[in-house]
Amino acid sequence: MPARKSKSGKEGAAEQLRRDPYEVLGVSRNSTDQEIKSAYRKLALKYHPDKNANDPQAAEMFTEVTFSYSILSDPVKRRHYDTDGFGAVESESQDLELDLSSLGTVNTMFAALFSKLGVPIKTTVSTTILEEALNGVVKFCPLPLGEPVSGKVEKQCAHFYSVSITEEEARSGLVCRVESSDKSKFKLLYFDQEENGGLSLALQEDSAKTGKLTSAGMYFLGFPVYRLDQAANAMAAAKDPDTALFRKLDNFQPCEISEIKAGTHVFAVYGDNFFRSASYTIEAICAASFSAEKENLRAVESQILSKRAELAKFETEYRAVVQQFTEMTSKYAQEMQEVDKLLKHRNEIHASYTVAPSIKRRSSSSSKGKKSTPKKAKEDAETRDKKFAARERPRKKKWYNIQLKVGSRKQS
């Protein structure tokens, strides 16, 4: 895969030394999203700064692994990289997943504030939880089929549950769902059991608001069930609101695990709130009695896939129309200016048909704006003072103003 062409100096040399993201994560080019995510989590856990505080090389590896994952985990970026290499990928726009347990109080407060303001924040499971699971030191609670269990998990902590199913139940399918009536943020996790007895994270579903609650679910029904990354959709919409519709189904991808075998399986509920604990209800259900729902789910997801193909075609048409509208709007403004200019010229020609001398009219604004001389201003002030003093001086009655009353008898 071609690397981005170097521009100059150290920056260009660094770009030339970038390794192929597939090579960094140790996956092939046709790897599935789930395989890429699993490889990233193992490497991120291995090179995480919390475990390698005094190892600069581990810190560089962690940065490289995170950057590679930011490309391959995004369908659009991955497609651009596969086509044009690093030249089509902007490193400044990478979307990193935050481990809230390692942020500290102040940074967590800022993250919570941005989240409240509508800025999408992607979080990841605490490395402490993943390490404990990998070492096999976590405790399980049994989760019987068809019996909901309620609990409250602290932030950045996890409650583990074991579900046992028979061969018949495995063939019928298994569904595990978690709901929170107080709209807590959480993650539903599914773990693979390693040969050494440890657990490695295989699937992760972030909670999403559905009506008056938040929920997440995993569906092992024997056929590919699709999942939608809501956080990625929110980020795409925040970056480019005008094309949010066309990016809405980009992350609609099939879940890599469509069926599970008989035996014991491990799920976990991870508290993903910033500060408070998360209340939840978890239940595991055998899908034997939900045949109609299975067919409806298969049908609606098929329709969503068709709609995604339609949106891809509609996007091309939409962009062409928007471009045409922009050009027409610009032309409209230009034509309006041309018409006004011609009419003005026409009026000037009409006004030229006269032999009378032109009349220069003094504008009222100029006369008002004319400043008086200091002498004139002084005389005006003295005149106003005299008038004011005259009004205030008490009037004396004149003798000729006295009303003389003459009797009617004398007049006669």
PEURKA-V594879 format. One line per field, one symbol per residue. ss: DSSP state (a for helix, b for strand, c for the rest). psi: psi as a letter, one per 40 degrees, with the letter a starting at -180 (. if undefined). burial: + if it has 24 or more other C-alpha atoms within 12 Angstrom, else -. A space follows every 50 residues. Layout:
ss: ???
psi: ???
burial: ???
This chain:
ss: ccccccccaaaaaaaaccccaaaaacccccccaaaaaaaaaaaaaaaccc cccccaaaaaaaaaaaaaaaaaccaaaaaaaaaaaaaaccaaaccccbca aaccaaaaaaaaaaaaccccccbcccaaaaaaaacccccbbbccbcccbb bbbcbccbbbbbbbbcaaaaaacbbbbbbbcccccbbbbbbbbcccccbb bbbbbbcbbbccbbbbbbbbcccccbbbcaaaaaaaaaacaaaaaaaccc cbbbccccccccbbbbbbbbbccccccbbbbbbbbbaaacaaaaaaaaaa aaaaaaaaaaaaaaaaaaaaaaaaaaaaaaaaaaaaaaaaaaaaaaaaaa accccccccccccaaaaaaccccaaaaaaaaaaaaaaaaaaaccccccaa accccccaaaac
psi: hhihhiciadddddddehihddddefiidfiiddddddddddddddehdd egdfgddddddddddddddddeehdddddddddeaedehhddeihihhhd eediddddddddddddeehhhhiiihddddddddefeiiihigihehihi ihhihfiihiihhhiiddddddihhhihihdefihihhihiihideeihh hdihhiiihgbeiiiiihhgeeihhiihgddddddddddgddeddeeded egiihdheiiiiahihiihhheiddiihiihiihhhedefdddddddddd dddddddddddddddddddddddddddddddddddddddddddddddddd eegieiihhhhhidddddehhiidddddddddddddddddddhhhhhide ehhhhhidddd.
burial: --++----------+--+-+++-++++-----+++++++++++++-+++- ----------++++++++++++++++++--++--++--+----+++++++ +------+--++-------++++++++++++-++---+---++-+---+- +++++++++++++++---++-+++++++++--++++++++++------++ ++++++++-----+++++++++++++++++++++++------+--+++++ +++++++++++--++++++++++++-+++++++++++------+------ +--++--------------------------------------------- -------------------------------------------------- ------------
